[in-house]
């Protein structure tokens, strides 16, 4: 079996296409690796893991993203509009009560 490699713009191997059967067999290992990447060292291969908290300051937006919800889905769970969620996520500060409501809504399974 041959695996197809996709190169980056600079010519280095970037991705590998593999058959679904192989992916299914290795799915758990792949997901573990993606969830807990090993930090590479060295100038050319330096890898910095993506940490959501480094890019998102608003606790409502952070809770929503960690729960894998859209603004619309969170709004429906909280009984508010998507526009309200958008407004809240643009604020620098949110009240403790609103944050508590958000956390409860993100834990709720629809």
N, C-alpha and C positions, 0 to 999 in steps of 0.2 A: 504494500500500500504506500502510495506517495502522498505526502502532505504538501499542500500549496502554501508557499510563503509569500507574504505581501511586504514589500520593502517601503521604507519611509522615503521622503524626498531626498535625503542624503545617501540613499543606497543601502542602509542597514536593514536587516530583517526586523520587522515591526509587529506583524501578526502572522498567525498560522490558521489556515482553514482546515478543519478536520471533519470527518464523517460524523453524523449525528450519533451513531452507535458508539463511537469512541468517546464523544462528548458525554453521552449518558452514563457510560461506565466510569468516567472520571469526574462527573459533575460535582460530587461532594468535595473532592480534593481541590478542584478548580475554585469553587466558592470559598473554601477555607483559605486558599492562597490569596484570593482577591480581598477577603475580609481582614487578613493579617499578613500584609505583604512584608517580605524581608527587605530591609534597607540595604541597598548596594552601596559600596564605597568605591572611591576612585573618581577621577575627574570626568571621564567619558561616560560612565554608567551611573553617575550619582542619581539616586532615586529619593525623592522626598514624598512621603505618603500624603494623600489628600485628607485633610482634617476639616470637616465642615465648619466647626467652631472657629476656625481661622478666617473664614470668609463671611459668616453670618453672625451678626451681633444681636439681632432681635430675638428674644426668647420664644415668641409665638411662632415666628418663621422657622426657627430651629426645631421646635417641637413638631411642627407640621411636617417638615422635611424628613426628620428622623422617623416619623410614622408613615412615610411614603404616601402622603395625602396631597391633593391639590387644594388650592384655596377654596374652590367651590365645594369640595367634599367636606373640608373642615367647617365651612360656613353652614352647610346642611346639618352637620352633627351638632353645631352650637345654636342653631335656630336664628342665624343672622345672614346677611347678604355677603356675597363674595367681595363686593366693593368695601364693606366694613373690614373684612379680614385684610384686604390689601392696604387699607388705610392704617390699621393697627401695625402691620408689618413694616410700614415706613417710619413709624415713630421710634424715637430714641429710647423711650421708657414705656413700660406697661405696668398696670397695677397688679399687685399680688393676686387679687380676686380674678382678674381676667386671665392671668397665667394659670391659675388653678383650674378654671373652667376649660381652658385650652388643653391642659394635660389630661383632664378627665375625658374630653372629647377625642383626643388622639388615642386613648386606650380603649375606647368604646368600639366594639366590632359591629358593623352594620350588616 
